[in-house]
Amino acid sequence: LKGLPTDRGYNMGPVSLAAYLRKEGIESAVLTGDLLLDYRITNPVANIIHEWGITVKSLANGQRAIENAVNDRNHIIWQKLTEEVRQTNPMAVGIPYFTPMKCIVDRVASLVKEINPEIKIVVGAFHPTFCPDDAMQNPDFDFIIRGEGEIPLTSLMKEIKKDNPKWETVPGIHYRSEEHNV
């Protein structure tokens, strides 16, 4: 949520991975969805979360708001994300996948593939680490990184750049291919 200190409200994993990739000479960037929106914490649910007085009711209300935004294909967040992907045309998009955020992960992956089916979708974090076969049920996911991501993601990005990549040489991943689905 905008307005929360970064050590409480954001998953620092993508930032850490981007820094590691840059250290290895691989261009990377992090796009945090709510930072695409220009709003401040003004609603009661966000204020409750901001003050860490989280209740079941506040979480349920927040989940409904997220679900409404996810299901609204015209929501400004999807317009801005589409614009960003079209402008940058990345080789790959990495998405942290926490089980409660499945609908968001699925929407981002689907949107990216609609823009350019050649962009590789890489998911990591808890859900794909512990449930890789379940995560691979999403046909938009090309790769899953299990466990710590620095070394597998770096190896994967180097392979993605090759004309004839050898996915089997990348440690700690599941991937989709014509030959097999590891």
Disulfide bonds with the S-S distance in Angstrom:
none
